[in-house]
Amino acid sequence: MNPPAIESSTPQERRDWIRKEFPCISCCENCGLCQVYHGKDVEDVYQEYVEGTRTFDEIAKEYRRTY
């Protein structure tokens, strides 16, 4: 599912989407999110998207390039 567009969604809708798409199942060995985001909370990684200052794709591309 594609992330909600900043122009047509609220911060709460974007936060809810992040939580739904990247849930912590408290089992790092089976999930892998902690490895992908190097131990960072996904909501922290995408905070600017939730705030509406940057798109989800901008952050994801930068994150993949930087880490």
Secondary structure, DSSP 8 states (H G I E B T S, - for coil): -----GGGS-HHHHHHHHHHHS---S-HHHH-HHHHTTT--HHHHTHHHHHTSS-HHHHHHHHHHH-
